[in-house]
Each structure stands twice: as C-alpha cells, then as structure tokens.
Amino acid sequence: MDKENIKFNRLGNCHNIYQGEAKRVLCLCSAGLLRSPTIAWVLSNPPYFFNTRSAGVDEEFALIYSDLVLVEWADEFVCAENYHADKIRELLKDINITNQKKPVHVLDLPDNFRTREPKLIKIIEEKAAQIFNEQNE
C-alpha cells in the first residue's frame, strides 16, 4: 500500500462511526509521553468518559506526533502548556479542516511529573473540572 492510500485511510478512519458519541479530545504535551497520556487517562474516566488520544507537538521528540489526522479527529484539544496550544492553533490555521473553531484548553502543567503521578492526576482533575464544568453551565 502506498503512502497516499495510507493517509486517506487514516483520514477516513478518523470519522469512523463506530467510535460512538463521546467527545473526542486530543491531549497534547511536547513528546506525548508523560503529561498528555495522563490527561487522556483522566478525561477518559468518570465523570467525563471522553474518547481521548494523546500526542506530542514536537515532531523531533514525539512518539506519536500531532499530525493532520489527529487534529481532524479531535473535537477539542487539551494542552499541558501554552506552547502546545500555540502549535495546535498554528496547525489549525495552516490546514483546511472541517471546523477550525475547535476549542483549545491549556492546563499549565510543568514538565516535572511522571506518567499518572498522583499529584499530576489531582491537578488535572481540578483544572479539567473548571474547564468542562464551565462548558456545561
């Protein structure tokens, strides 16, 4: 299979109807290894039950890079820092996607935590409650 068909298949699959109705949230940090997987884990559990993915915005370091397909897939973005939000906003401006008005949230999480560290989880839970409770009011 050539690269163009793989790209089409990935883009087509990001709209797969069997994903359900849950909000799709792309969680972002620099490399996608520590903070964003923890954010994704918190948001995929109660009380949110969001369909989440995590990725990194630094192509050089990211295990899973936040590319066009993940940006198209997401309904919203939750970023560890402003830098990550800026990178996603740049990408949203540079590409023609379904809806460039997708919300971008920043949690202001420093890069000094381990994956699923209890203190990090507590901070994410508090900040997520502020963001998503405001949206539902």
Order of alpha helices (4+ residues) and beta strands (2+ residues): alpha-beta-alpha-beta-alpha-beta-alpha-beta-alpha
